[in-house]
Structures are given as structure tokens and as C-alpha cells.
């Protein structure tokens, strides 16, 4: 199990965090969930980062993002 991260640049899967506290909190939470089988995407990391810049997302917004990510594109 490995999560791409850079302790010097404070990035997780290429997503930058504003400071070490936000970075470490997110990194620890994500890794702990990975032990339970969670496989994070870049969008998941972005949602984690947005928590610090925009506040918590509503359940409706989270579901909207998950549904959009899982939607099958029309051809």
C-alpha cells in the first residue's frame, strides 16, 4: 500500500496543501482509511484539501461529485 506524497512540497497525489498541519492531517486520515480498503483518487484528495480552504462539503455535494465521477459518458 502506497500513497503518492511529497513531504517537502506538501502534496498528496500532486494536490498541494497550504501548510504542514493540513497536509499531515489529510495524509494520516487518508492512509488510515486505506487500511480499510479505501483507494483514493485525485478528486478525493482535492475534496480533502478543499475542506481547509472552503469548509466542509455537504452530503449532497459529496454525492453529486461521486455520481459525476461514476457516470458513464454518452457516446
N, C-alpha and C positions, 0 to 999 in steps of 0.2 A: 504494500500500500504506500503510495507516494503522492503527495500533493505538491505541484509546482509552486515554489515560492522563493522569494529573494529577501533575505533579512536586511540586506544593505539598502535596497531600493524600496523596501516595504511594499512589495507587490505579491499578490496571490493570483496565479494563472494570468499574469500580466495586468491585473487590475490594481492600480495604485491606491494606497491608503494615506490619509493625511498625516498620521503620526504613529509612533510605535505602539501606543496603548490600543488604538483602534485596530491596527494590524494584528497584534498579538491576541486580542480578544476574539477577532474573527478567525484567525488561524487555529486557535485552540478549539473553538466551537465547531468548526468545520471538521477538523481531524477527529474530534470525539464522535461526531456523527458518522464519520466514515467507518469507525469501528463497528457501527450498527448496520453497515451496508450502503450508506449514502454515497452516491457517486456524483460529486458536484460538477456543474457546468460553469462556464464563464458567466452566464446570466445569473446563476445562483450567487457567485462571488460578487457580481455587481449589485445584486439586491442587498447583500450583507454590507457592502460599502455604502450604499445609499441610506442605510439605516442611520449612519452617523451624519450624513450631510442633509438629509431630507426628513428624518424622523421615521418612525415605524410605518410600514405599509399596512393598509387594511387587508383583511382576509379577502375581500372582493378583488383588490388589486393583485394580490398574490395569485389567486385563482385565474384571473384574467391573463396574467403572464404565463402561467403554466399551460393553460388551454391554447394560447397563441403559439407557444413553443411546440406543443404536441399536435397542432393542427396539420392535416395533410394538405399540401398546396393543390389548388385546382390546376389542371393542365388543359 
